Amino acid sequence: MILEKYSMGIGDRFGRQGAAQLDAFLRAQATGVAITPVWNKSNREHQIIGTKPSDTRRAADQAVRARNWGGAYYVDADHIGLTNVGAFLEACDFFTLDVAESIGRPPDPADLAAFTKAQRRFIGALSVTGLDAAMDITAAKLEQVGKTYIVAVKEAARLYRYIAAAKGSSPFVVEVSMDECDTPQSPMELLLILAALAAERVPVQTLAPKFTGRFNKGVNYVGNVAQFTREFEMDLAVVRYAREQLGLPASLKLSVHSGSDKFSLYAPMHRALKRFDAGLHLKTAGTTWLEELIGLASAGGDGLALAVDIYEQALGRFGELCKPYATVIDIDLSRLPALADVRGWNGERFAAVLRHDELCPDYNPYFRQLLHVGYKIAAEMGERYIKALARFEPMIATQVTENLWARHIRPVFLGT
């Protein structure tokens, strides 16, 4: 199974927006740009919402039939490990192997010795087209990379082999995720990680590295854009080298996680992709749920009342909701709007405060981040929320499609 050049992870937490999401991909297709949708949902999200991977597969298949989508599409077991992969095996054909927690763990001495022996061919000054200078790889640097990353690579290999044995002849796409760690990987580290994955015969098609800066959920990038751009370009150069020299799949490409709403990065990312003729997997998950809220509020009446109710409960459960996402949100509690004020808003005002439009004076990123992690409340509402999605579907669908098309697909993949 060969992953296409451009793909997007499009989470749909409540499984109701697949057709509206595909409408954005159909717009891209009409311009001559093919982007493959990948519906992703993590084990944590399934547990919170009360769904199963088979529900995600069913929703994706229904959307494909509804829009007569003729291209490839996938269902991603998002951020899984050996402890929870079993529930995803039947429904999924894309597996994000999350091994970030294994980074930095002391390796078995025999594994470290095998790594340094296998990769000592890289010791010296290694020139990689696209990098300004040769990599100075010493024996000491090689050993340090092994000490930092070989346990994570071994974990990815064990997980891949477990999935492959369980899936048998059923093909699937492998992604390796190393983004949820403290320190970005250097070009040298990325190269040696890919070399180690190749040695373990893991057919990785997309790898999510850690980048400098903060990739908070649902809001813009926080950091030095020029520095990110340089890191992104260097990683593209290393990935190209790895495809050509390490025997990894020709479809190997970078994956950018928490990639939704990183508007300041999209133009430089587009230029870099064109410069290197490179592919990309852009993961945009929770913003579909926010577009549902915007659609509900914009509808007014009962839709607005429900949205306000969710905010009220989110305020009251601030600590509980934010704790699991503490590393990927920054919310100043003092800058959240008072509940009394929100109760007086009309639908347009609620939508304007929530919608990610940095030119709008009403936009509040703290409000947006809190509601981003507040989907648990909607899940607890059960039929009340699901029935509202059906009742106000036309308004919601417009928001979902426009968000993907205008704010994400166009700037990243079309450069407009």
Helices and strands as residue ranges (DSSP letters): E 6-10, H 18-30, E 36-42, H 43-49, H 53-67, E 74-80, G 85-88, E 94-98, G 100-102, H 109-119, G 120-122, E 124-126, E 135-137, H 139-167, E 173-177, H 187-199, E 206-208, H 225-245, E 253-256, H 263-276, E 280-284, H 287-299, H 301-316, H 318-322, G 323-328, G 333-335, H 339-343, H 347-354, H 365-372, H 375-381, H 383-391, H 393-404, I 405-414
